[in-house]
Amino acid sequence: MKTYIQTGDIIEVIAPADVKSGDIVEVGKLAGIACTDALSGAPVNIKTTGVFTVKKVSGQAWTVGAPVFVASGEATTTASTNTPIGHAMAIAANPSATGVVRLSI
């Protein structure tokens, strides 16, 4: 295929802020999980597929299959104008610091 570029499961973006490996990175309406640490303005690879434990809004309870979005670097079940990132793959209590998300961007 002459037009094929890559699988797209790992893509390079410019870090919008300092990020650590495993952080949710949001660039415009694209989001993924940082593969490495990166300083703001530096290139960073993000993974856009797979299942990850991520930081979440503590005051939310999640159910399996709930749509998950990103807001200010944390996963949330609040849609509003937040960027969709996937679905909850495990129950998460209120309060809890992390949740399990299957990325389906």
Helices and strands as residue ranges (DSSP letters): E 10-14, E 24-27, E 30-34, E 43-47, E 49-55, E 67-71, E 74-76, E 83-88, E 98-104
